[in-house]
Amino acid sequence: MITYIDGPEIKITRNDGIFVDAEFYHTGEKFTELEVHRLFPKSGGNRYLVLLDTEGEQVAIIRNADNLLPESKEVVLSALDEYYMIPRITRFVEMTDKFRVWMWTADTDRGRITFEVRNHISNVKPLYDGRVLIKDANDNRYEIPDWRKLDKKSRKLIEPKL
C-alpha cells in the first residue's frame, strides 16, 4: 500500500547530503536515511516526490512539497538540489580522441573536470533552446546552458558534436 503525504502530517529533517529523516505525526513512525527522488524528474517539479529507504523501497510519496511545513519543505528541496545537481559547463579546455573515445576537459560552475564521452551521437543531446545535455561514460550528467554563448574556442570544439 502506498502512503501519500498531502501536507503537514510529516516532519522531515536533514540527515546528511541527499538523505533525510522523517517522522509521521499521526502514527509516530520514524524513518532514517531516506532518499528523496522525483517520480517525474523533467516535468514534476516539486510534485510527486518519493521517499526511498536504504533498500530502495518506497516509504511514501509527497504529492506536493509546497504543502509541507516550511522547515520540511526546505529540507526536501535541499536534498533534491543535491541529488539532481548537474554541473554546468562554462568553457571547454580540450577535446581529444583516442580509439573513438573522446576525452573532454571543461570548466564548470563546480570546477574543472575531465570526462570520457564514448558516443557523442547518443550522449550529447542539443535541445531547442540552445541547452546541451551530456552524459559521460560513467553516467554522470552535465549541462551547457546555451552552447551559442560559449567562447569562440569552446563553440568550435562542441559544434561538430551537435
C-alpha positions, 0 to 999 in steps of 0.5 A, spaced: 500 500 500 502 506 498 502 512 503 501 519 500 503 525 504 498 531 502 501 536 507 503 537 514 502 530 517 510 529 516 516 532 519 522 531 515 529 533 517 536 533 514 540 527 515 546 528 511 547 530 503 541 527 499 538 523 505 533 525 510 529 523 516 522 523 517 517 522 522 509 521 521 505 525 526 499 521 526 502 514 527 509 516 530 513 512 525 520 514 524 524 513 518 532 514 517 536 515 511 531 516 506 532 518 499 528 523 496 527 522 488 522 525 483 517 520 480 517 525 474 524 528 474 523 533 467 516 535 468 514 534 476 517 539 479 516 539 486 510 534 485 510 527 486 516 526 490 518 519 493 521 517 499 526 511 498 529 507 504 536 504 504 533 498 500 530 502 495 523 501 497 518 506 497 516 509 504 511 514 501 510 519 496 509 527 497 504 529 492 506 536 493 512 539 497 509 546 497 504 543 502 509 541 507 511 545 513 516 550 511 522 547 515 520 540 511 519 543 505 526 546 505 529 540 507 526 536 501 528 541 496 535 541 499 536 534 498 533 534 491 538 540 489 543 535 491 541 529 488 539 532 481 545 537 481 548 537 474 554 541 473 554 546 468 559 547 463 562 554 462 568 553 457 571 547 454 579 546 455 580 540 450 577 535 446 581 529 444 580 522 441 583 516 442 580 509 439 573 513 438 573 515 445 573 522 446 576 525 452 573 532 454 576 537 459 571 543 461 570 548 466 564 548 470 560 552 475 563 546 480 570 546 477 574 543 472 573 536 470 575 531 465 570 526 462 570 520 457 564 521 452 564 514 448 558 516 443 557 523 442 551 521 437 547 518 443 550 522 449 550 529 447 543 531 446 542 539 443 535 541 445 531 547 442 533 552 446 540 552 445 541 547 452 546 541 451 545 535 455 551 530 456 552 524 459 559 521 460 561 514 460 560 513 467 553 516 467 554 522 470 550 528 467 552 535 465 549 541 462 551 547 457 546 552 458 546 555 451 552 552 447 551 559 442 554 563 448 560 559 449 567 562 447 569 562 440 574 556 442 569 552 446 563 553 440 568 550 435 570 544 439 562 542 441 559 544 434 561 538 430 558 534 436 551 537 435 
